[in-house]
Amino acid sequence: MAEETNNISEPKQSSINPKIFIVGLPLFVVQLIVVYFITANILIEKFEAQHAQEEIIGEIISDEPAEQSDEGEKSENNIEYGKYIHTIDDIIVNPANTTGEQLLLTSLAFDLGSEENQKELVTKDILVKDMVLSILSSKTTSELSNNKFKDSLRVEIADRVQANFPDLVINKIYFSKYILN
């Protein structure tokens, strides 16, 4: 019995398990790398996209002059913004290579140079819608989901419409609705 008490009274030595270093440390490093790539690739891109969208909104707001006259808003170049607007509401498009699995719902507005331009666009509304549909349906979802691409999309739409109606003056194109699902 004396031998049994000696075994009990001896404290066990605490030893560090080498498996912790062999498995745990590399696992911890892998987790750090994964978190870094998630942060760098996903979160930063979302932040940059949001920041770019805020810059575009800021540019649109800063382009509008503070004072309004009876003739509408004017800039330094005597371009009237917001006086003659033609809207095209709720265009639904199947983007390229989606086989109908994804859709783009958009509404846009043409800021025009004169009342005559507005009347012309109203009478040729179906032709303008067809031009917009053909441009939007030729784009892939990756192009349409990129906020930076919207500016080039505006330019492409304006160029196509002005190519078909040379007397038309388009000041700007605005997207009032842009939902990609």
N, C-alpha and C positions, 0 to 999 in steps of 0.2 A: 503494500500500500504506500510505502514511502516513495516508491518510484513513481507512482501515479501522481502524487502531489507535486513532485518536481516537474513533471511534464506540464501540469496545469499552470504552475507559477511562472514558467518561462514565457515571456511575451513573444509573439510571432514577429518576425522581422517583416517590415513592409518593403516589398520590392515593386519596382515599377515594371509593369508588364511591357515587354518589348513590342508586343502587337499594337500597342497604342501608337508607337512611333512608326511602325511599318505600315499600318493601315490608316490610322487617324490623321497623321500629318499630310500625306498625299491627298486624302479625301478633303481635308480642310483647304488645301491649295486649289484643288479642282473647284470647290465651291466658290472661292474667291474669284477665280477666272470666269466662271459662269456668271456671277453677279456683275463683274466688270463688263462682259460682253452684252448682257441684257441692258445695263445702264447706257453703255456707249452706243449701241445700235438701235435700240427701241425707244428708250425714254428721251434721249437727246434728239432723235429725229422728230419725235412728236413735239418736243419743245421748240425746235427750229421751225417746224411747220406752223405751229401756233404763232410764233414770233413773226414769221413771214406774212401770215394772214393779218396780224395786227398792223404790220408795216403797210400793207396794201390798203387796209381800211384807213390808216392814218394819211396815206397819200391821197385817197379819194376825198377825205374830209378837208385836207389842206388845199386841194385843188379848187374847192368851192370857195368863192370869195365871201367875205363877211357881210358886205352890203348888198342889198337888192334894190333894183330900180324898177320902174314900171315896165321896162322891156325884158325883165327876167334877170337872171344872174349872168354877170359878164366877167371874163378874165382879162388879163392884160392884152390878149390878142383879139378882143371883142368877140369871143366865142361865147354864145349863150348856153349855159348848162342848165338842164332841168326844165326848160320851157316847153320843148317839143319832144315828148316821150312816146314811143310806141312799144307796147309790151306784148310778149308772147308767153302765155301762161301754160304751165304743166305739160311740157314736152317729155314724153317717156321714150327712152332709147335703149336698145340692146347694144351694149358696147361690143367691139370686135372680139372674136374668139371666145365668147361666153356661152354660146348655144342657148341663149335665153335664160341662163341661170342667174344672171345679174342684170340689174336695171339701173338706169340713171334717170332721175326725175329732176327736171330743171325748169326754171322760168327765167327769162331774160328780158332786158329792156334796151331799146336803142335810143340814145340821146341824139336827136337830130338837129340839123342846122336851121330849119325853117318849117313853117306850117305846110308849105307845098311838099316838102320831103315827107312829112308825117302823113299827109293825105295819100301820097304815092305808095308809101309802105302799107297803109291800111288797105288800099285797093289790091295790092299784090301780096297780101299776107300769106296766102297759101304757098306762093313761090319762095318767100323768105323762110317759112317753116320747113319746106323741103330742103333748102340749102343748109339750114341749121341741123336738121336731122341727118343729112348725109355726112356732114362734118363730124358730128358727135358719134355717130355709129361707126365711123372709120377708126376711132380711137380705142385703145385697149384700156382695161380697168386700171392698170398701173399708171397710165398717162392721165386718166381722168381723176384718179385719187390724189395726184400730186398737186398741191396748192400752187406751186410755182408755175405749173403748166397752164393754169387758168388765164394768165396774161397772154400767152401765145395763142390760146384758144380764142380769146377776144379779138386779137389781131387777125387771125385766120377767118373768123366769121365776118368781120368788117371788110376784109379784102375781098372775100367771095361775093358779098352782097354788093359792094361798090363796083366790082367787075361786071356784074349783071345790070346794075343801074348806075351808069356813070355820072349822072347829074345829082345823085344822092350825096348828101354831106352827113357823115356819121361822126359826131363828136366823141362819143364813148359808148361802150356796151357794158351793161351791169348785169350780174347774176343776182336775182332776188331769191332764188331757190336753187339749191344744188345738192341733191341727195343721191349718193351712190350706194346701192344695196346689192 
